Amino acid sequence: MDRLILAEKLESLRRCIARIEERRADTAAALAADVDRQDIVTLNLTRAIQLCVDMAAHVVTDTPQTAPRSMSEAFERLAEQGVIDQDIASRMRSAVGFRNVAIHNYRRIDWDIVHAISHEDLNDFRRFAGTIAQLVDN
């Protein structure tokens, strides 16, 4: 496992979370009315999710397990190994589902969901990052 790669991804994730916190709207209606804010928040959410996927896959490939066949499976593998708990694995798999909608169906994004994620779910990324940071430090 390349600790430098993981450390760089952790720093990128930290920046994405900070940017989301800086630009998230106070209400879902305010988010729905502000295209620039939508772009900034959505882009940084998708980046944050992709960074977590990349870190999960990086850690899994350093084990005897076969490579994950999907983004979501990377989190399942980490949970199976006891690296992350089932709750965070489930929440990260849901985040991958959001990422897929954001990337492939941008016009159909539910801004209520994006608002909720930007206010209620950023700790999921922090929890995941904390686990990866422990791996980097050990």
N, C-alpha and C positions, 0 to 999 in steps of 0.2 A: 504494500500500500504506500503510495507516494504522499507523504504528509504535507509536502509543499503544495501539491495540487489541491488537496483538501483544505488547507489553510487559505489559499487564494479564493476558493469557492465559498468558504465561510465568510470571508470579507466581502465578496460580491453579494452574498445573501444579506449580510448586515446592511449594506448600502441600499438594496432593494426594499427592505423592510422600512428603513428610515425614510426613503422617498415616498413610500405608500403612506406612512404616517404624516408626512409633511403635506401631501396633496389630497388625502381622502376628504370627502365631503362630510359635513355634519349630518346630512339627511340623504336618503336615497333619491328623493326628488331633486335635491341640489346636484347630485351626481348625474342624474338622468338629463339635466338641463345644461351640463357643462362638458362639451365634447373634448376639450383639452384635458380636463381632469380625468375623464373616462380613459383617454389614451394613456396618460401617465400612470394611473393606478393599475389599469389592466395590463399594460406592458410590464410593469414591475412585479405584478402578481405572477404573470406567466414566467417571467425570468426567475423569480424565487422558486417556483415549483420546479422548473427545469433544473435549476442548481441542485435542489434536493434530490431529484431523480439521478442526476449525474453523480452526486456524492454516494447515494445508495448503491448505484451500479458499480462504482469504483471500489467500494468496500466489499461488495459481494464477489467481485472478480478476484479478490485476494483470498478467497476461501476455496475449499474443494468442491463447493456446489457448482452446478452448471450455470451458465450465464442466464439471467432473467430473459424471458421471451417478450416481456412488455414492461412499460414504465411502472405500472402498478405492482407487478410481480417483484420488482426490486425491493419494495418495502415489505412484502410478504416474506421474502427471504431473510431480510434483516430481523424481522420478528421471530421467525423460526430459529434463528441463531441466538436469540436473546439479546441482540444488540439494541433493538428498540422494543417497546411494549406494543401489544396488540392494538391498544387505543390509538397511539400515534400512527401506527401502520395503517389503520383504517382511515384515519383522518387525512393522511398523505395520499392514500389511494383516491379518496374523494377529491382532493385537490387536483390530482391528475385528470379526473373527469372534468373539472372546471377548466383546466388548461386546454383540454381538447375542444371544448365548446368555444372558448375565447379565441383559439387559433383558427378553428375551421368554420365557425358560425358567428363571426363577430357581430353581425346585425341582430342576432337573436339573444344577445346577452341580457340577462335579467339584472337590472341595476340594483334592485333590492338585494339580490344575492351578493353582488360585488360589494355593496355597502356593508352588508353583514360580515363578509369575509374580512374586509379592511378594518373593521372595528372589533370583531369577536374572535377571529381565527389566526391572527398573526402570531400568537403564542405557540401555535402548532409548529410554525417554522422555527421559532426560538427553541422549543423543546427538542426538535430534531437536530438543530445546530448544536445544542449543548451536548447531545450524545456524540455527535461526530467530533466535536472539539475535544471531548475526553479521549477518543481514539487517537486523535492527533497528538495529544499531550502524553499518552502512555507509550 
